[in-house]
């Protein structure tokens, strides 16, 4: 265990250097073995006198290319062990050296080792078997198979006799080839299959009758080529045709003129047998040129990463032991697990010591260590004492995203939040969370934590699979994400693109109330689709849609995940001293959030709620019930910690991203990954610089429109004499799909919101669609395209 601990403390560069040096040594040993064995085959008799001399005698002349050591080593392998089969050992030595030097080997090292060792032993037995008939039992001093092979073969002959022993060895060789070579297996299996003879090409017909000569040839031999395209059918033999006259001439039988050559091509036979399914729908093809962002956009922060010195670890260890000894608490052992900002000292108390006695000394231990934020926690096998490091390190966002825990995650919405005190990257699935509550005092890392969550999602999901809604009353936290309007953002429809861009990040309470109500409508519409598809959640719905089991003509479409990030929730719901409208707005915001938290999971809608005022009037019992996953940054009091986590501990954190992650089972201390505003700007700039959706998908992801009472009945009259230029195209789309939806016109025809609404009003005035009924699609009154064409023709005459 000490050896592995020493190896883990070695720097990565030093560790790589040690591996390369070991590879060079292995390569030199491989070359030494090869040269010594090859040289031994020619000089073994001349060097036999070496055994009579002392080991250290340097006066003896040795002909082996590798000297005395090479002769003794090759003599051991060839004469005493495996004979010429020793060459197989060079394979495993070569594989080890290549693996160490190049860092990879095309085959499994275990498989290479087993096949080489068994092949070496098998070759020794075969060579020993053939040595006796040819009088080579003393070749190279021990026979072709070495003394080991000779002894085993002699033993087998005594057991099975001279006749069955060769058969047994041949069977062993065949068994070894089965394990070593797939090509041999296929060849061996092919020996027992009947060979199918091909009829070959159709022979040319020969003319047995003499040619008629009148200055030139009037008849010639003709070919008929029959090409069969049906798989599994062999071409039928074609009889030789009788001589015919060239085109324009009569045949000998007086028939009508025929062509000189005829090529018959038969097409594929139609079959009703289904041998493959329809191709799965790939929603990422909506953005065929989109490239996921590279980790090179993020910084390494190598200058802000510090190692904890051994002197600091031993100092804290002695102080912990001394403090516990003062209170007559015996300790068997202490183990230090070094983290980026906090080190965990695992104390193993002696038998009979109560854990509560150690936990009572939390304040005393902190005072003796001269450290803030000392926490005493109960572990499965020990008592943990968390002590802040003298020089904390930054955990780069690049490092946690580069870890296999994130890159190899199978989660639907993987989030890499930071580095745990147990020295592992913390990754959780937001889809299983299913909603997240983030709270903490000001300037303790809450905003950085939200950016880390969003960055994880941007690196994990394609724009076609994820949409984000940002609500930011502070107006400055999420402004960089507004450039993702045409890729990742979900917004409410607006009159023009400029207004959409301004409202991409929701900054006002009334706008937040409206978009949250729109999300509730979206959630209800998704539940209707899930009910029609007879599936319980969005994951199964999307799989069913991509496998073409749900038809777009029935209103089905791919449902991306929607993650709503709400910062400063307390500011949104603050209504003390406000007007009646502000109170109604705050009440509506809270109601919408509760609805989304209660039902949003199955529909793929998830909420991240953040606040810097974790008081009981903000984080109510209803909020806590529907947000089982919580992250607490440092707070000022034990009461605030209890409000967030239902437990104390957050008041002992050291700040700067130090947090407690709670998922309803146990609490885990994590150092949040750091991502700077410059990194966020570089990331969003890279995504925004790429082309948006194709022609029919060049608009943002629109949420359902929410109509206020003041907007009802405000529409003006429609001038049917001034129809929009895309009126006919929109009318045909509506009739074909039997859906009178403004969002369909926006997404499928690339219309803006105002233009799509104007065209829909014209369709209503023309009697093609019915009146608007809330957020539901309008009823289509025209059933087929023939009836539509008559309506369009009458409109043209007006």
C-alpha positions in Angstrom: 0.0 0.0 0.0 2.9 2.4 0.7 4.3 1.7 -2.7 1.0 2.6 -4.4 0.7 5.7 -2.2 4.2 6.8 -3.2 3.3 6.2 -6.9 0.1 8.3 -6.6 2.1 11.2 -5.1 4.5 11.4 -8.0 4.0 14.2 -10.5 2.4 13.2 -13.8 5.5 14.3 -15.7 7.8 12.3 -13.5 5.5 9.3 -13.7 5.6 9.5 -17.5 9.4 9.8 -17.5 9.7 6.7 -15.3 7.5 4.7 -17.7 9.6 5.7 -20.7 12.8 4.7 -18.9 11.3 1.4 -18.0 10.3 0.9 -21.7 13.8 1.6 -22.9 15.2 -0.9 -20.4 12.6 -3.5 -21.6 13.6 -2.8 -25.2 17.3 -3.3 -24.5 16.5 -6.6 -22.6 14.5 -7.7 -25.7 17.4 -7.0 -28.0 19.8 -8.6 -25.6 17.7 -11.8 -25.5 17.3 -12.0 -29.3 21.0 -11.5 -30.0 22.1 -14.0 -27.4 19.8 -16.7 -28.6 20.7 -16.3 -32.3 24.4 -16.2 -31.4 24.0 -19.3 -29.2 22.7 -21.4 -32.1 26.1 -21.0 -33.9 28.6 -20.8 -30.9 27.1 -23.1 -28.2 29.7 -25.8 -28.6 32.6 -23.5 -28.6 31.4 -21.8 -25.4 30.7 -25.0 -23.4 34.1 -24.6 -21.7 32.7 -21.5 -20.0 30.9 -23.7 -17.4 34.2 -25.1 -16.1 35.5 -21.6 -15.3 34.6 -19.5 -12.3 31.8 -16.9 -12.8 34.1 -14.0 -12.4 36.9 -15.2 -14.6 37.5 -12.6 -17.3 40.3 -14.5 -19.1 37.9 -16.9 -20.9 37.2 -16.1 -24.5 33.4 -16.2 -25.3 32.1 -16.2 -28.9 28.5 -15.3 -28.0 27.7 -11.8 -29.2 26.3 -10.8 -25.8 29.3 -12.2 -23.8 29.2 -14.5 -20.8 25.8 -13.2 -19.5 24.3 -13.7 -23.0 25.7 -17.2 -23.2 24.4 -18.2 -19.8 21.0 -16.6 -20.4 20.6 -18.2 -23.9 21.8 -21.6 -22.6 19.2 -21.5 -19.9 16.4 -20.8 -22.4 17.5 -23.0 -25.3 19.1 -26.0 -23.7 17.4 -26.2 -20.3 13.9 -24.9 -21.2 12.3 -24.5 -24.5 14.8 -25.0 -27.3 14.0 -23.1 -30.5 10.6 -22.3 -28.9 12.4 -19.7 -26.8 12.0 -17.3 -29.8 8.4 -16.9 -28.9 9.3 -15.3 -25.6 10.8 -12.4 -27.5 7.2 -11.5 -28.6 6.0 -10.8 -25.1 9.2 -8.8 -24.4 8.7 -6.8 -27.5 5.0 -6.1 -26.6 6.0 -4.9 -23.2 8.6 -2.5 -24.5 6.2 -1.1 -27.2 3.4 -0.7 -24.7 5.7 1.3 -22.4 7.3 3.4 -25.1 4.4 4.1 -27.4 1.7 4.1 -24.7 -0.5 1.6 -26.6 -0.5 -2.0 -28.0 -3.0 -3.1 -30.6 -3.7 -6.3 -28.7 -4.6 -7.1 -25.1 -1.5 -7.5 -23.0 -3.0 -10.4 -21.1 -4.0 -12.1 -24.3 -0.5 -11.5 -25.8 1.1 -12.9 -22.6 -1.1 -16.0 -22.4 -0.8 -16.9 -26.1 3.0 -16.3 -26.1 3.6 -18.5 -23.0 1.4 -21.3 -24.2 2.8 -21.0 -27.7 6.3 -21.2 -26.4 5.5 -24.4 -24.4 3.6 -25.9 -27.3 6.4 -25.2 -29.8 8.9 -26.8 -27.4 6.8 -30.0 -27.3 6.4 -30.2 -31.1 10.1 -29.7 -31.6 10.9 -32.3 -29.0 8.6 -34.7 -30.7 10.3 -34.4 -34.1 13.8 -34.4 -32.7 13.9 -38.2 -32.2 13.0 -39.4 -35.7 15.7 -37.1 -37.3 18.3 -37.8 -34.7 18.3 -34.3 -33.3 17.8 -35.1 -29.6 21.2 -33.6 -28.7 20.9 -30.5 -31.0 22.0 -27.3 -29.2 22.8 -29.5 -26.1 19.1 -30.3 -25.2 17.3 -31.0 -28.5 15.2 -28.8 -30.7 12.6 -28.5 -27.9 15.0 -28.2 -25.0 15.3 -30.4 -22.0 12.0 -29.2 -20.7 10.2 -30.3 -23.9 12.1 -33.6 -24.1 11.1 -34.5 -20.5 7.4 -33.6 -21.1 7.2 -35.6 -24.4 8.9 -38.6 -22.7 6.3 -38.4 -19.9 3.5 -38.3 -22.4 4.8 -41.2 -24.4 5.0 -43.3 -21.2 1.3 -42.5 -20.5 -0.3 -42.5 -24.0 2.2 -44.4 -26.2 4.1 -43.5 -29.3 1.1 -43.5 -31.6 -1.4 -41.4 -29.6 1.1 -38.8 -28.3 1.5 -37.1 -31.7 -2.2 -37.0 -32.2 -2.7 -35.4 -28.8 -0.1 -32.7 -29.6 -1.7 -32.0 -32.9 -5.0 -31.5 -31.2 -3.4 -29.1 -28.8 -1.9 -27.1 -31.7 -5.3 -26.9 -33.4 -6.9 -25.8 -30.1 -4.2 -23.1 -29.7 -4.8 -21.9 -33.3 -8.5 -21.6 -32.6 -7.8 -19.3 -29.7 -5.1 -17.3 -31.5 -6.5 -16.8 -35.0 -9.9 -15.9 -36.2 -8.8 -16.5 -39.8 -7.9 -20.1 -39.0 -11.3 -20.6 -37.3 -13.1 -19.4 -40.5 -10.9 -21.5 -42.7 -11.5 -24.6 -40.5 -15.2 -24.1 -40.5 -15.2 -23.7 -44.3 -13.7 -27.1 -44.7 -17.1 -28.7 -43.8 -19.3 -26.6 -46.0 -20.2 -27.9 -49.5 -18.7 -25.9 -52.3 -21.1 -24.3 -54.7 -20.0 -24.4 -58.4 -20.7 -21.4 -60.4 -22.0 -21.9 -63.9 -19.8 -19.2 -65.1 -20.3 -17.1 -68.2 -22.6 -18.1 -71.0 -20.5 -19.6 -73.8 -20.6 -18.0 -77.1 -22.7 -19.7 -79.8 -20.8 -21.1 -82.8 -22.0 -21.2 -86.3 -21.6 -24.6 -87.9 -22.9 -23.5 -91.3 -20.5 -22.0 -93.9 -20.5 -18.3 -94.5 -22.0 -16.9 -97.7 -19.4 -14.8 -99.4 -20.4 -12.0 -101.8 -17.5 -9.6 -101.4 -18.2 -9.2 -97.7 -19.6 -11.2 -94.8 -23.4 -11.3 -94.8 -23.8 -13.5 -91.7 -21.9 -13.6 -88.4 -22.0 -15.3 -85.0 -24.1 -13.4 -82.4 -23.9 -13.4 -78.6 -26.8 -13.2 -76.2 -25.8 -11.9 -72.7 -28.2 -12.5 -69.9 -27.5 -10.5 -66.7 -29.3 -11.6 -63.6 -29.6 -9.1 -60.8 -31.7 -11.1 -58.4 -29.7 -12.2 -55.4 -29.5 -16.0 -54.9 -30.5 -16.9 -58.5 -28.0 -18.5 -60.9 -28.2 -17.6 -64.6 -30.0 -20.2 -66.6 -28.1 -21.7 -69.6 -28.8 -19.9 -72.9 -29.1 -22.1 -76.0 -26.9 -21.1 -78.9 -28.9 -18.9 -81.3 -29.3 -19.8 -85.0 -27.5 -17.6 -87.5 -29.3 -14.5 -88.2 -28.8 -11.7 -90.7 -27.4 -8.3 -89.5 -29.9 -5.5 -88.9 -31.9 -4.8 -92.0 -31.4 -8.3 -93.4 -33.8 -11.2 -93.4 -33.0 -14.4 -91.6 -32.7 -17.8 -93.2 -36.2 -18.6 -92.0 -37.6 -15.6 -93.7 -38.4 -13.9 -90.4 -38.6 -10.1 -89.9 -35.3 -8.2 -89.5 -33.7 -8.4 -86.0 -31.0 -6.5 -84.2 -27.5 -7.9 -84.3 -27.0 -8.1 -80.5 -29.4 -8.2 -77.6 -28.5 -7.4 -73.9 -31.2 -8.3 -71.4 -31.1 -6.7 -68.0 -33.6 -7.8 -65.3 -34.3 -5.6 -62.4 -34.6 -6.6 -58.8 -37.6 -8.6 -57.9 -40.0 -6.8 -55.6 -40.3 -8.3 -52.2 -42.6 -7.7 -49.3 -40.2 -9.2 -46.8 -38.9 -6.6 -44.3 -35.2 -7.2 -43.8 -34.3 -3.8 -42.3 -36.1 -1.0 -40.4 -36.4 2.5 -41.5 -33.4 4.7 -40.8 -33.5 6.3 -37.4 -34.2 10.0 -37.3 -31.1 12.0 -36.4 -32.2 15.4 -35.0 -28.7 16.7 -35.0 -28.8 16.9 -38.8 -30.9 20.0 -38.4 -27.5 21.6 -37.8 -25.2 19.5 -40.0 -22.2 21.9 -39.7 -22.4 22.5 -36.0 -19.3 21.5 -34.1 -19.3 20.9 -30.3 -17.0 23.4 -28.5 -13.5 22.3 -27.7 -12.0 22.3 -24.2 -9.2 24.4 -25.6 -11.5 27.4 -25.1 -11.1 27.0 -21.3 -8.1 28.0 -19.2 -5.9 25.6 -17.3 -5.1 28.0 -14.3 -1.8 26.1 -13.8 -0.3 29.1 -11.8 -3.2 29.0 -9.3 -2.8 25.3 -8.4 -0.8 24.6 -5.3 0.4 21.3 -3.6 -0.1 20.8 0.1 3.3 20.4 1.7 4.2 17.4 3.8 5.2 19.8 6.6 1.6 21.1 6.7 0.1 17.6 6.8 2.4 16.4 9.6 1.8 19.6 11.6 -2.0 19.2 11.4 -1.8 15.5 12.2 0.3 16.2 15.4 -2.1 18.9 16.5 -5.2 16.7 16.0 -3.6 13.9 17.9 -2.5 16.2 20.7 -5.9 17.8 21.0 -7.7 14.5 21.3 -5.1 13.2 23.7 -5.8 16.2 26.0 -9.3 14.9 26.3 -8.1 11.3 26.8 -9.3 10.1 23.4 -7.1 7.4 22.0 -6.4 7.3 18.3 -5.2 4.2 16.4 -4.4 5.9 13.1 -4.9 9.1 11.1 -5.0 9.2 7.3 -4.8 12.5 5.3 -6.8 12.7 2.0 -5.6 15.9 0.3 -8.1 18.0 -1.6 -7.8 21.2 -3.7 -8.9 23.5 -0.9 -9.7 21.2 2.0 -7.8 18.2 3.4 -9.8 15.4 5.1 -8.1 13.8 8.1 -9.6 10.4 8.7 -9.3 9.6 12.4 -9.6 5.9 13.4 -10.4 6.0 17.1 -9.5 3.2 19.5 -12.2 0.7 20.5 -14.6 2.1 23.1 -14.3 5.7 22.0 -17.6 7.4 21.3 -17.9 9.4 18.1 -20.0 12.0 19.8 -17.0 12.8 22.1 -14.9 13.7 19.1 -17.7 15.7 17.4 -18.1 17.8 20.6 -14.5 19.0 20.1 -15.1 20.6 16.7 -14.5 24.2 18.0 -11.5 23.1 20.1 -9.8 21.3 17.2 -10.3 24.4 15.0 -8.8 26.6 17.7 -5.7 24.4 18.1 -5.2 24.2 14.4 -5.6 28.0 13.9 -7.9 27.2 11.0 -11.4 28.4 10.1 -14.2 26.2 8.9 -13.1 23.0 10.6 -15.9 20.4 10.3 -16.1 17.1 12.0 -18.2 14.5 10.1 -19.0 10.9 10.5 -17.7 8.5 7.9 -18.4 4.8 7.3 -15.2 3.6 8.8 -13.8 6.6 10.7 -14.4 10.2 11.9 -13.5 12.8 9.4 -12.0 16.2 10.3 -12.0 18.7 7.4 -9.3 21.3 7.6 -8.8 24.1 5.0 -5.4 24.1 3.3 -3.0 27.0 3.8 -2.9 27.7 0.1 -6.1 26.7 -1.7 -6.0 25.7 -5.4 -8.4 26.6 -8.2 -10.3 23.7 -9.8 -10.4 24.5 -13.5 -13.6 23.9 -15.4 -11.4 22.4 -18.1 -10.1 19.7 -15.8 -13.5 18.4 -14.6 -14.9 18.4 -18.1 -11.8 16.5 -19.3 -12.4 13.8 -16.7 -13.8 10.4 -17.7 -16.5 10.8 -15.1 -18.0 13.5 -17.3 -16.9 12.5 -20.8 -17.9 8.9 -20.3 -21.2 9.7 -18.5 -24.4 8.0 -19.7 -26.6 10.6 -18.0 -29.3 12.5 -20.0 -28.2 15.9 -18.6 -24.7 15.4 -17.1 -23.4 18.2 -14.9 -19.8 18.3 -13.7 -20.0 20.6 -10.7 -16.5 20.3 -9.2 -13.9 18.2 -7.2 -14.9 16.3 -4.1 -12.9 16.1 -0.9 -12.5 12.4 -1.7 -10.4 13.2 -4.8 -13.0 12.6 -7.5 -14.9 14.7 -10.0 -18.5 15.2 -8.9 -21.0 14.5 -11.8 -24.7 14.3 -11.4 -27.6 13.9 -13.7 -29.9 16.9 -13.7 -32.6 14.8 -15.4 -32.7 12.7 -12.2 -32.3 15.5 -9.8 -34.8 16.6 -11.2 -34.7 20.2 -10.0 -31.9 22.0 -8.2 -31.9 24.6 -5.4 -28.7 26.7 -5.1 -28.3 29.1 -2.2 -25.6 30.9 -0.3 -24.4 34.2 0.9 -23.1 37.0 -1.4 -19.7 36.4 -3.1 -19.4 32.8 -2.0 -19.4 31.2 -5.5 -23.1 30.9 -6.3 -22.9 32.6 -9.7 -19.8 30.7 -10.7 -21.6 27.5 -9.7 -24.5 28.4 -12.0 -22.1 29.1 -14.9 -20.4 25.7 -14.3 -23.7 24.0 -14.6 -24.7 25.7 -17.8 -21.2 25.1 -19.3 -21.5 21.4 -18.5 -24.8 21.3 -20.4 -23.4 23.2 -23.4 -20.5 20.7 -23.7 -22.8 17.7 -23.2 -25.9 18.4 -25.4 -26.4 19.4 -29.0 -28.6 22.5 -29.7 -31.3 20.2 -31.1 -31.4 18.3 -27.7 -31.4 21.2 -25.2 -33.0 24.6 -24.8 -32.3 27.1 -22.0 -34.4 29.8 -20.3 -32.5 32.4 -18.3 -34.3 34.6 -15.8 -31.9 37.2 -14.3 -33.3 40.1 -12.3 -29.8 41.4 -11.7 -29.5 41.9 -15.5 -25.8 41.2 -15.6 -25.2 37.5 -14.6 -26.4 35.8 -17.8 -25.9 38.5 -20.4 -23.2 36.6 -22.2 -25.7 33.8 -23.1 -27.9 36.1 -25.1 -25.7 35.3 -28.2 -27.0 31.7 -28.1 -30.5 32.9 -29.2 -30.4 30.8 -32.5 -28.9 27.7 -30.9 -29.8 27.0 -27.3 -32.3 29.6 -26.0 -36.1 29.2 -25.8 -37.9 32.5 -25.9 -41.4 34.0 -26.3 -42.5 35.1 -29.8 -41.8 38.8 -30.5 -42.4 41.3 -33.3 -38.9 41.5 -34.6 -35.4 40.0 -34.1 -34.1 43.0 -32.2 -36.8 42.7 -29.5 -36.2 38.9 -29.3 -32.5 39.5 -28.7 -33.3 42.1 -26.0 -35.7 39.7 -24.3 -33.5 36.6 -24.8 -32.5 36.9 -21.1 -35.5 37.7 -19.0 -34.7 40.6 -16.7 -38.1 41.9 -15.4 -40.5 40.3 -13.0 -43.5 40.7 -15.4 -41.6 39.1 -18.2 -40.5 36.3 -15.9 -44.1 35.7 -14.9 -45.1 35.5 -18.5 -42.4 33.1 -19.7 -43.0 30.9 -16.6 -46.7 30.7 -17.5 -45.6 29.9 -21.1 -43.5 27.0 -19.8 -46.5 25.7 -17.9 -48.4 25.7 -21.2 -45.5 24.0 -22.9 -45.5 21.4 -20.2 -49.2 20.7 -20.6 -48.8 20.3 -24.3 -46.0 17.9 -23.9 -48.1 15.8 -21.5 -50.8 15.6 -24.2 -48.2 14.3 -26.6 -46.9 11.8 -24.1 -50.4 10.6 -23.5 -51.1 10.2 -27.2 -47.8 8.3 -27.6 -48.6 6.2 -24.5 -45.2 6.7 -22.9 -44.4 7.9 -19.3 -41.5 10.3 -20.0 -39.7 12.3 -22.6 -36.8 9.9 -23.0 -39.1 7.1 -24.2 -41.1 9.5 -26.3 -38.0 10.8 -28.2 -36.8 7.3 -28.7 -40.1 6.3 -30.1 -40.2 9.3 -32.4 -36.6 8.8 -33.7 -37.5 5.2 -34.4 -40.3 6.5 -36.6 -43.1 5.0 -34.5 -44.7 8.5 -34.1 -45.8 10.4 -37.1 -45.3 14.2 -37.5 -48.6 14.3 -39.3 -50.2 13.4 -36.0 -48.6 16.4 -34.4 -45.6 14.6 -32.9 -42.1 16.1 -33.0 -38.8 15.8 -31.2 -38.9 17.3 -27.7 -35.7 18.9 -26.5 -34.9 19.2 -22.8 -35.7 22.7 -21.4 -33.6 23.9 -18.4 -34.8 27.0 -16.7 -32.2 28.9 -14.7 -33.6 31.4 -12.2 -31.2 33.7 -10.4 -32.2 35.8 -7.4 -35.5 34.1 -6.8 -36.0 36.3 -3.7 -36.0 39.4 -5.8 -38.6 38.1 -8.1 -41.0 37.2 -5.4 -40.4 40.4 -3.3 -43.8 42.1 -2.9 -43.6 43.8 0.4 -44.8 47.4 0.0 -45.6 46.9 -3.6 -48.8 47.4 -5.5 -51.5 44.8 -6.0 -50.1 44.0 -9.5 -46.7 43.2 -8.1 -48.2 40.9 -5.5 -50.2 39.1 -8.1 -47.0 38.8 -10.2 -45.0 37.4 -7.3 -47.8 35.0 -6.5 -48.0 33.9 -10.1 -44.2 33.3 -10.3 -44.3 31.1 -7.3 -47.3 29.1 -8.5 -45.7 28.5 -11.9 -42.4 27.4 -10.4 -44.2 25.0 -8.1 -46.2 23.6 -11.0 -43.0 23.1 -13.1 -41.3 21.5 -10.1 -44.1 19.1 -9.5 -44.8 17.9 -13.0 -41.9 19.1 -15.2 -39.6 16.1 -14.9 -41.5 13.7 -17.1 -42.0 16.4 -19.7 -38.2 17.2 -19.8 -38.5 20.6 -18.1 -36.1 21.2 -15.2 -35.7 24.2 -12.9 -32.5 25.5 -11.3 -33.5 28.0 -8.6 -30.8 30.2 -7.0 -31.0 32.8 -4.2 -28.6 34.7 -2.0 -31.3 35.1 0.8 -31.9 31.6 2.2 -34.6 32.6 4.7 -37.7 30.6 5.6 -40.0 33.1 3.8 -38.1 32.7 0.5 -37.3 29.0 0.6 -40.6 27.7 1.8 -41.5 24.2 2.8 -43.3 23.8 -0.6 -40.1 24.8 -2.5 -37.9 22.5 -0.4 -40.3 19.6 -1.0 -40.1 19.9 -4.8 -36.4 20.6 -4.9 -34.8 17.5 -3.4 -31.3 18.2 -4.8 -29.6 21.2 -3.2 -26.3 23.0 -3.2 -25.3 25.2 -0.3 -22.4 27.7 -0.5 -21.2 29.4 2.6 -23.9 31.1 4.7 -23.6 33.4 7.7 -25.6 31.4 10.3 -26.6 27.9 11.3 -30.3 28.8 10.7 -29.6 29.6 7.1 -27.8 26.3 6.7 -30.8 24.5 8.2 -33.2 26.3 5.9 -31.2 25.1 2.8 -30.1 21.6 3.9 -32.2 20.8 6.9 -28.9 20.5 8.7 -26.0 22.6 9.9 -22.6 22.7 8.3 -22.8 25.3 5.5 -21.8 28.0 8.0 -18.4 26.2 8.4 -17.5 26.4 4.7 -14.5 28.6 3.8 -16.1 30.3 0.7 -14.7 30.8 -2.8 -16.6 27.9 -4.2 -16.6 25.6 -1.2 -20.0 24.0 -1.1 -22.1 21.1 0.2 -24.0 18.9 -2.3 -27.1 17.2 -0.9 -29.3 14.8 -3.0 -31.6 13.6 -0.2 -29.3 10.8 1.0 -26.0 12.1 2.3 -24.1 15.3 2.2 -20.9 15.7 0.2 -18.3 18.5 0.3 -17.3 19.7 -3.1 -15.0 22.5 -4.4 -16.8 24.1 -7.2 -15.1 24.3 -10.6 -14.1 27.8 -11.6 -14.9 29.4 -15.0 -14.2 33.1 -15.6 -16.4 35.6 -17.5 -13.7 35.6 -20.3 -14.0 31.8 -20.7 -17.8 32.1 -20.9 -17.5 34.8 -23.5 -15.1 32.7 -25.6 -17.4 29.7 -25.3 -20.6 31.5 -26.3 -18.8 33.4 -29.0 -17.6 30.1 -30.5 -21.1 28.7 -30.5 -22.8 31.9 -31.8 -20.2 32.1 -34.7 -21.5 28.9 -36.2 -24.4 28.8 -38.6 -27.8 28.5 -37.2 -30.6 26.2 -38.2 -31.3 25.5 -41.9 -33.7 27.4 -44.0 -36.8 26.0 -42.4 -35.4 26.2 -38.9 -33.7 29.6 -38.9 -35.8 31.0 -36.0 -35.2 30.5 -32.2 -37.1 27.9 -30.2 -40.4 29.6 -29.5 -42.4 28.8 -26.4 -46.3 29.0 -26.5 -47.7 32.5 -26.7 -49.4 33.7 -23.5 -52.3 36.1 -24.2 -53.1 38.7 -21.5 -56.6 39.8 -21.0 -55.7 43.2 -22.4 -54.6 41.6 -25.7 -57.9 39.8 -26.4 -60.0 41.2 -29.2 -57.4 43.8 -30.1 -56.7 42.4 -33.6 -57.6 44.6 -36.5 -59.4 43.7 -39.7 -57.6 41.8 -42.5 -57.4 43.1 -46.0 -58.0 40.1 -48.3 -57.1 42.2 -51.3 -53.5 42.5 -50.1 -52.6 38.9 -49.4 -49.1 38.1 -48.1 -46.8 36.7 -50.8 -46.5 33.4 -48.8 -50.2 33.1 -48.2 -50.7 30.2 -50.6 -47.6 28.3 -49.3 -48.8 28.6 -45.7 -52.3 27.6 -46.7 -51.1 24.4 -48.4 -48.9 23.6 -45.3 -51.9 24.0 -43.0 -54.2 21.8 -45.0 -51.6 19.1 -45.6 -50.7 18.9 -41.9 -54.2 19.7 -40.6 -52.7 22.0 -38.0 -53.5 25.6 -37.8 -50.5 26.7 -35.7 -48.5 29.9 -35.9 -45.4 28.2 -34.5 -45.5 25.7 -37.4 -45.4 28.6 -39.9 -42.4 30.0 -38.0 -40.5 26.8 -37.8 -41.3 25.1 -41.1 -41.5 28.2 -43.4 -38.9 30.4 -41.6 -41.4 33.2 -41.0 -41.0 35.8 -38.2 -43.5 36.0 -35.5 -45.3 39.1 -36.8 -45.5 37.8 -40.4 -46.7 34.3 -39.3 -49.5 36.0 -37.2 -50.6 38.2 -40.1 -50.7 35.2 -42.5 -52.7 33.2 -39.9 -55.2 36.0 -39.6 -55.6 36.0 -43.4 -56.2 32.2 -43.4 -58.9 32.8 -40.8 -60.6 35.5 -42.9 -60.4 33.2 -45.9 -62.3 30.5 -44.1 -59.4 28.1 -44.1 -58.8 27.9 -40.3 -61.1 28.7 -37.4 -60.9 31.1 -34.5 -58.0 31.0 -32.0 -58.8 29.0 -28.9 -56.1 29.9 -26.3 -52.8 28.2 -26.9 -54.3 25.3 -28.9 -53.8 25.1 -32.7 -56.7 26.5 -34.7 -59.2 24.1 -36.3 -58.5 23.5 -40.0 -61.8 23.9 -41.9 -60.6 22.8 -45.3 -60.1 19.0 -45.6 -58.2 18.5 -48.9 -56.0 20.4 -51.4 -58.7 20.4 -54.1 -61.1 22.4 -52.0 -58.2 24.7 -51.1 -57.3 25.4 -54.7 -60.8 26.5 -55.4 -60.7 29.0 -52.5 -57.3 30.3 -53.7 -58.7 30.7 -57.2 -61.7 32.7 -56.0 -59.3 34.9 -54.0 -57.2 35.6 -57.1 -60.3 36.9 -58.9 -61.0 39.5 -56.2 
